[in-house]
Amino acid sequence: MKLKDLGFWFRDFWAEFRREGSGLVGLTLLILFLLITIFEAPLLPFKEANTRWRDITYWQDNPTNAAPVWTNLFAAKKAARTLNLNKGLKETVTDTEGNSFVQESFTYRFTADKAPLDIIIHSTIKGSVPFTVLVERPDGTDIQLSQKYIESDVPTEVRFSLNNDSKNSLFAFLKLHETSENLSRVSSGSIRSTDILFNKARQGMADSFEALKGEYRFIVKAQVINQEQFAIQDTRLVVTGSVSGILGTDNMKRDIFSGLIAGLKWALFIGLFTSAVSVLIGVFYGIISAYYGGIVDTIMQFIYQIFVSIPLLPVLIVVSAVFKPSIWFLIGVMVIFFWPGSVMTVRSMAFQIKEETYIEAARALGAGHRRIIFNHMAPLLIPYSFASMALSVPYASIFSSAFAPLFCFRFPWRRAMI
């Protein structure tokens, strides 16, 4: 086929395809999903979601079952957002006694009406290092939140949690402002550290929260004892808020939007491959059934009715218990049950095409059955086939996500789609 002929064929195909409104909708969604898959890297908030989706430690800093960030637009009291501050101001300082310190500071601007759930600091430290975490509040108060001594010959990750590691420090801060009566009702173990840190210093702060808005400066300070063995790097701060991301988080703290983006390519692969194979089988099955008619049509329709009548769920349960699960096995099962979907529509259209005069002319000129089916009937059904395929992709993707547990799969997108 020449390039010019190919252009004419495509224009004719597009003219027919545009008449299928549902096909255009499906094609638009398919193109959108393909673009998201192509630009996955910049769109993915958590870059290792593909490889660490089931790694609990990767998601440990996120809130559990958090609402999306945009829900703040409809809330009377705004919740703190989950933020990752990956780069702070790193500098070397010396105190009055000549001790050298490496400190890295992070500035967090608090503008919400509710306190964050936690403040978490990660850092990788090597050597014998006294390690201190401090905070400067907007009202000018400085609080030493925690002090640790790290001793390691190899780089070791240190994780500081405000709620777990600074209760005593913040309870001491609370005692400076609260009455004895109010203090008798709480203890260092019962307070939530963030409710004290982000609260206005006043009497009654143990019972009620009044947001102290402004800039909070968190300082990670490490003393340099032996310069040759000392190292501190990869320090970052995580604000664990009550709202997180575009779609929130699940009960395992995983970012749902990251799961959708990371799993979309697999959903598209399963959907496209399953739809292409099942629609192709269904289209040619319908054409052959209508073209030959008679006993051939009767037998083929009997086989079609058998496949349509098979209960899908019990069969899936049985085969998942008997056969070794794999993605290809799941695709095969889906093709077996999806191909009858387009048979009856194609068969009715093929009956009409078979009676056209140019089909009779082709027979009179000696054209064989294969030539008539592939050259004269199938091309007219290509627009419908593409429309059917485009609509089948989302259904196949959702089906694979819903029934994946039967085959022991844990796809990243599954929890977000069902």
N, C-alpha and C positions, 0 to 999 in steps of 0.2 A: 504494500500500500504506500503510495506516494504521500509526501508531507501535505500537499494540497488536498488530497482526498481525505487525509486524516482530519484536516481542519474542517472540511465540509461535514464529516461524520460527527465531530464533536459539537458543531453548531446545531445540527439536527437533534443530537442527543440532548443538548441543553434546552432546546426549545420544548422538547417533550417532558424533560425532567421538571421544568419550572411549573408545569401544570399540577404537579403533585405538591400541594402545600405542606403536607405533613413531612414529605421528604426534605423540603427546604429547611424546615425547622430542625429536623434531625441532622442535616448537613451542617447547619450553623453551629449547633451544639458540638458536633464532632470536631469541627475546625477549632472552636474555642478550647476544647479539651486537648487537642494536639498542640496548640500554642502554649498552654499551661505546662504540658509535658516537656516541650522544648526548652522553656525558660524556667525549669524547675529549680535550678540552683539559686538564682536570685530571689525566687518567691518563697523558698523554704525557710521559715524562721529558725528551726532547729536543724542544722546542716547534717547531723548524723542520724536523723530519724529513720532513714532507710536501713541502716545496719544495727541500730540500737533501740529499735521500737519496743522490744521486750526487756530491755535492760532497765531495771527499776532505778539504779543509781544515776542514770542519765537524766531522769525526770524528777529527782528527789527535791529540787528547789522550787518546783511549781506548786501551786495550790491544788487541793483536791476538789473536783467537781466545780470549778470556778465558772462564773458566767462570762460571756464575751465582754470585751471592753465597751462596745457600743451600747450596752444596757445602761451605762451611766447617763446617757442622754435622757432616759425616762425615769431616772431615780431622783427623789427629792434630796437625799444625801449621797454625795458622790463617794464611791469606793476607790481606794488606792489601786493603781494599775501595777501589774507585774512588769518590772523593768530589769534589764541586764546592763550594768555599767562595766564594760570590759576594759576601759582604759582610764586610769587615774593620773594624778600629778605625782610623779616619783622624784624624790630629792634626797640628798644626804645632808644631815644636820649634826651638829656637835653641841652637847650641853655644856654647862659651866664647869663641870668636872673633867671635861676632855673626852667623854665617852662619845663614840661615833654611832649614829643611827641611820638606817635607811627607812624612809617612811613613804607611803603612798596614800594619797588622800582622794576621796570620792565625794563629790557634791551632789546631794539629792534634794531636789526642790519638791517639797510636800505641799500639795494644794487641795487634797481631798478632805472630805468631812469625816471619813472613817480611817482608822489607823491601818497600816499594812499588817499582814498576818505574821511576817517575819522579815528580818534582815539577815542575809547570809553572805559571808565573805569566804572566798577560796584563795589559797595561796600555796605555792610550792616552795618549800624551804629546805635548805641543806646546811648542816653544821650544828654547833651548839648555840642556839639562838633564843634569847628572851623575847617573847612575842607579845605585843600589847595592842589592844583595840580600843580606841577612844572615839568620842563623838562631841562635836560642838553644836549646841542647839541654837535656834534663831534668837533666843532670849539672852544669849551670851554665856550660858552655863556649859561648862566642860564636865564630861562624865567619863571615867575610865570604865569601860564595859567588861573587859576581860584581860587576863594576863596569863600566859602559858610559857612553858619552857620546852622548846623543841630540841631534841638531840638525835641527829641522824647523819650517817656517813653518805647516804644517797638522797637525792631529791625526794621529799615526802610531801604529799598534799595535805594541807591543814584546812579543815572546814570549821568555821565559826558560825554559830546560830545564835542570834540575839535572844530568842525565847528559851533556849536551852542553857546558854553559857553566861548570861548576864542577869539572872534573876536576883541574885544577892546584891549586885551593884545598884540595880534600879530600885530594889526595895529600900536600900539605904538612902537613895535619893528621895524616895517617897516619904520616908520618916522625917525628912527635913521640912516637909510642908504640911503633912497631915496631922490631925489631932489624934490623941491617944485613943479616943473612943472609936474613931474610924479604923485605926490601925489594929485594934483588937479583933476586927472582923476579917482581916486578911493576913496572909503570911507570904514569905518569899516564894513558896511553892505554888500558891494559888493565883498569883497575879500573872497577867499576860504582859510580857516585857514591852511590847510595842505600844500597848495602851498607856503605859506610864511614860515612855520616851517621847511619844508624839502628843502628849497631853500638856495642857497649860499647867504650870506649877502653881498650885492653889490648894486651899482646903476643900476637901470633897473629891479630889482627883482619883481617889481609890474607888469611888462609887459611880462616877460619871465621867464621860469622855468629852472634852472640849478641845478640838483640834488646835494645836499650835502650828500654824502654817508658816512656811518660809524655807530657808536653805539649811539643811543639815549636812555637816561635814564629817564624814567618817574617815578616821585615820588609822592605818595599819602601820605599826612602828616596830621595827626589828633592830636589836642592838648588834653591832658588829664586834664580836670578841676576837675571832681569828679570821682575818681577811682572806687568807688562802683557802679556807674551808667554807667560807660563808657564801650563801647564794639565796636570793629570794626573787621569785619571778612568777609570771602568770597570775598576778593578783587581780581579782575581779569581785564586784559586789552585785548581789541579786536582791532586789526588792520583791518579796512575795506578796502580791496584792490580792484583793478579793475578786478582782476581775482580771482576765488574762486572754490575750490574743483575739483573733477575729471570731473564733467559734468556741472559745473557752477550753476547758480541760475535762478529762474523764475521771473516773474514780481511782485510776492509777497514776494520776497527775500528768498524763500525756497530753500534749497539745493536739487538739482534734484537727485543726487546720493543717498542721504539719503531716498528720496521718493521711488526710485527703490528698494533699499534693504529692506525698511520697508514694502513695498507693495508686495514684491515678494512671500511671503508665502501665501497671499490671492489669488494672481494670480495663483499660483501653485494649491492651493486647488480647485479653481473654474475650472481651466483647467483640472486637473486630474479627478475630480469627473465627470465633464461633459463629458470628452472624454471616460472614462471607461463605463459610463452608455449608452451613445449614440452608441459607437462602439459595445458594447455587444448586444444591441437591434438590430442594423443593421446587425450584423453577423448572429444571429439566425433567423432574419426575412428573410435574403437571403437564408440561408440553407433550412428552411422550405418551402419557395417558390419554390426552385429548386427541393427539394425531392418529394413533392407531385405532382407538375406539374398540367396540365389540368386546370380545373375550379378554383382550389385553387390558382394556380399561376396567372391566369388571374385577379382574384379579388384582390390578394395581390399587383400585379403590378399596378392595377388601383388606389388603395389606395396610393401606393408609388408615382405615378404621381401627385396625388392631393397635397401631402405634398411638392413635389419638385416645384410645380407651384405656391404655395402661396407666394405672395410678402412679404418679411420679414419686411422691414422698416415700412410700413403702419400698419401691425399687431402689431408691437412693440409699436407704438405710441398709438394705440387704447387701448391695454391691460394695458399700463402704466397709462393711464388716468382712467381706470375702476377699476383696482385692487390695493390693498395696496402693495407698493413696498417692497421687501426684497431680500436678497441674494439668498435665496432658490427659490424664484419666478423667479429670473433671470436665475438661473441654470435650472429650469424646462422649461422655454421658450427656452433656448439654446438646451436642449436635444430634445425637440419636433422638432426643425428645423435642428438639426445636424445628427440625426440617419439615414436619408436616404443616407448619404455620402458614406457608404461602402456597401450598399445593392447590387448594380449591379455587382460590382467586385466579391463579395462573391457568388452571384447567379451563375455567369458564372463558377467559380471554383467548386461550388457544383454540377453543371450539369456534369462536368467531373468526379468528385469523385463518383457520384451516379452510373456511368456506370462501375466502377471497378469490377473485378471478386470477390473480397473479400466481397463486398457489396451484390452481388448476392448469395454468399455462406452463408452469415449471414441470408439472407431471407430464404434460403432453410433449414437452421437449426432452423428456427422458431423464429428468433430474431424480437422483436417488433419495431415499428417505433421509439419510444423514445430511445431504446437501439442503434439503427443504427445511429440516429442523434447525440446523445451525446457521444457515445463510439467509433464510427467509422468515422464520418464525421467532427465533431467539432474539435477534437484534431489536425487534419491536417491543420485546418485554424487558429490555435492559433498563429503561427509565424506572419502571415499576420495581425491578430488582434492586436498584440502588436506593430507592426510597424505602423499600422494605428493610434493606440492610441498615440504613441510617437509623431507622426507628428501632431496630433489634439490638443495636449496640448498648444503649442504656439498660434495656431489660436484661440482657445477658450479663452485664456488669453487676447489676443489683442481685441477680439470681446467684451468681458465683459468690458474692459476699454473704448472702443469706444462708447458703447451704455449705459454705466452706468448712464450718465446724464438723460436719459429718465426715469430712475427709482429713480431719486433724490439721487444717490450715489455720493460721492466724495472720490474716492479711492486715496491714496497717490501716486500710480504709474501712474495714468491716464495721467497727464499733460506731463510726460516724454515719454510716449509711443505713443502718437498721435500727 
